Amino acid sequence: MIYSITLNPSLDRTLWIKKIEYDDTNRIEREKRYAGGKGIDVSRVLTIFGVKNTALGFIGGFTGEELEGRLLNYGIQYNFVRISGETRTNIIINDIGTKSQTVFSARGPEVKPYELMQMIHKVEELEGPEIVIVSGSLPIGVHPEIYRKVIEIVKKKGAKVVLDTDGDALKVGIKGCPDVIKPNVHELSRLKGMMLEDVDDIMKAAQGICKQGVETVLVSMGAKGMLMVTEREICLASPPKVLVKNTIGAGDSAVAGFVYGLTLGKKNALAYAVAAGTATTLRPGTALCRKDDFLELIQKIMMKKF
């Protein structure tokens, strides 16, 4: 079984406005709501690809109820810990006139220590985990140590672990030796404490992380593609040029594409990651990767070994 763990899920409220006028009333042209959060996004895309998985995380309040209902309508299995706080709502504003996108990301509810331990017990009780995706920000009241703890638990159960987070959560999570991490260039720069722009510098930084016990480092570089670094090989997968309509959830879709490739036993899981991430940029909304777009793009991914 594949599991995604999202400790700070969200309801993404996406608004389209003809043209933002400051200090004036702005009329909303249309609105959509999506179940969000990095692990939730991964579960959504895996489900689109026909890969059975279960989403875990914290939810609370009426917003949490709506998130659960949306997951039901997506056909996604879930097993959440219900908390006393209210699940956060993120606001994504699309300015139609300027074709720009602005994201207001909420901090999320506070998680009490006893609620945190309920999650630990739930992870300890997972049956037959094969791949576990641990991703996203941490809610208030949760120390980054939770990521190392969760990774160590599921690895003892024989699962492969994919970690996708940032900042202190990434620094501490790496100590649990996840099999795969997927930072973007900015996240990798923060992790290493230096600005990384040159591809050679990015490769060296990723190789250094591999020496810390991480088997594979996937570095997303936007339109330039994704770099995969292991102790044995370095490979770059580049997408074709596309008309980008949205970037929300593209990195999460890439993680789902990589996991999808692993489930199929594909050696080119990196190409699957780039195709899935690129497919998401073609559609407005959160992590809306369509399989027909993915199948078309997978044929156009350029691979380069170093």
C-alpha positions, 0 to 999 in steps of 0.5 A, a space after each residue: 500500500 502507498 500512503 501520503 502523510 500531510 500534517 498541515 492539509 488545506 482547503 484551497 480557495 481559488 479565485 479569478 479576478 478580471 483585474 486587481 484594482 488596489 483600494 477598490 472593490 474587486 469582483 470575483 469572476 469565478 471561484 473553485 475549491 480544492 482539497 490541498 496540502 502537498 501529500 493530499 496533492 500527491 494522493 490526488 494525482 496517484 488516484 488519477 493514475 489509478 494507483 491505490 493509496 491512502 491519505 493520512 493527516 490532521 483535519 478539524 472543524 467544518 473546513 476539515 469536513 469539507 476536505 474529507 467530502 472532496 476526497 471522497 468525491 475524488 475517490 481517495 481513501 483517507 485515515 485522518 486524525 481529527 483535531 480540535 483546531 480548524 483546518 486551514 484555508 489557503 487563498 489563490 488569486 488569479 489576475 486574469 488581466 496580468 495572467 499572474 497568480 498570488 498565493 496566500 498560505 495560512 499557517 494552520 491550526 495548533 496541534 496538541 501533544 495528545 493529537 500528535 501522539 494519535 498520529 504517531 500511533 496511526 503510523 505505527 499501525 500502518 499495514 504493509 506500507 510499500 511507499 510512504 510520501 511525507 510532505 508539506 509544512 508543519 502545523 503550529 505546535 509540531 516540532 520538525 522532529 516528527 518527520 524523523 520519527 515518522 520516517 524511522 517508523 515506516 522504514 522499520 516496516 520496510 517502506 521506501 520514504 519520499 520526503 518533500 518539505 522545506 527549512 528545518 523540517 527538511 534538515 531534521 527529516 534527512 536525519 531519518 535517512 529517507 530514500 528520496 527527497 525532492 527539494 526545488 533549487 530554493 529549498 536546496 539552497 536554504 538547506 545548504 546555506 548558500 545560493 545555488 544557481 549553477 548546475 554543477 553547484 546543484 549537483 555537488 550539493 545533492 551529492 553531499 546529501 547522498 553521502 548523508 544516507 539519502 539514496 536519491 535527491 530530486 531537484 526541481 528547476 522549473 522550466 529547466 526540468 528536474 535533476 536526479 542525483 544518486 551516488 551512482 548516477 546524475 541525470 537531467 530530465 527536461 520538459 518541452 516548452 508549454 503554456 503555463 496556466 498554473 504552478 500550484 501543485 506542480 511539484 507535488 504532481 512530480 512526486 506522484 509521477 516519480 512514485 507512479 514510475 516506481 510502482 511500474 518498475 520503470 527505470 525512467 521514473 524521473 521522466 514520469 516525474 517531469 511529465 506529471 509536473 509539467 502536465 499540472 501547469 497546463 490546467 488551472 487549479 490545484 494539482 490537476 494533472 490529467 492523464 492524457 496530458 501526462 501520456 502526451 508529454 512523457 514522449 517529449 521528455 529529453 533525458 541527459 546523463 552526466 
